[in-house]
Amino acid sequence: MDVSPADPGTGLFTINPDSGILGIKATANPLLLNYETGPRTFTITVRAQDDDIAAKLADQADVTVTVENINELPRCVFHSTQAVAASF
């Protein structure tokens, strides 16, 4: 069976032809998958086709991928204090 994104759209996604698992391409632009700055949903058309030459059965369906927010670690800023000797 051949399974692939029939309409990859942004080119972010790939489908494993053996398992059918949808994944993110290693070359994908990470800014497009950022919850704060990028789109929050992607709709791609997935097409599956039987490799049997005689039957050539095929179908397709739209799949919506939703980007969810994660709790990112807070950024810590460290301030140092130094003692300075002064005479008046």
N, C-alpha and C positions, 0 to 999 in steps of 0.2 A: 504494500500500500504506500502511496506517496502522499505525504501530508506536508503542506507548506502554507505560509501566509500568501493568499491570493492577492491581497492588497496590503503590502507592508507599511504603507503610509510614511511614517517618519524613518523607517529603516531601523527601528530600535529592537525589533523582535525577531526571533528565529524559532523554528520548531524542529525538534529532534525527529528525524524521519523514522527511527526505529521505535521510539516510545511515544511520540506524539506530544511530548512535554514542551510547553511554550516557555521560552527563556528570553533573556536580554542579551543582545549581541555584545561581545567584548569591546567593539568599536563604538558603542552607543555614546552619545553625548550625555554626560551625567547631569547637565543642567536641565535637560528635558525631563528627567525623572526626579527633580527636586520639588517637593510638595509646596514650598513657599514661592518658587519662581516659575515653575513649569506648569503645563496643563495637568489636571488631576485625573482625567480619564482619557483613554485611548480606545478606539474601536477599530479592530482589524477584521478582515474577512479571511477565514481559514478554509482552505479547500483540501478535501481528501479524495484520492482517486485510487481505484483498484488497479494493480499492475497487470491483471489478466487481460491479455490482448483481445480475447473474444468478447468479454463482457463490457469492459471500460465503464464500470459503475463509478459515479462521482457525485459528490455533494459539497455544499459549502454552507458555512454559518458565520454570523458575526459574533465576535468575542469582544467583550468590553473589559479592559484592564484598568483597575482603579489604583492610583498612587495614594498610599496612606501616609499620614504623618507619624513620625516616631519621636520619642522623647530624646532629644539630643543632649549630650552632656553639657552642663554649663561651663562657660569659659571662666577660668580663675585668673585673677590678676593679683600678683604678689607685690606688695609695697615693702620696701626695706627702710628702716630708720637707722640713722647713724648718729652717734653722739659726737659733738664737736666741742672741743675745749675752747673756751673764750675767756678773755680777761678784759675787765673794764677798768 
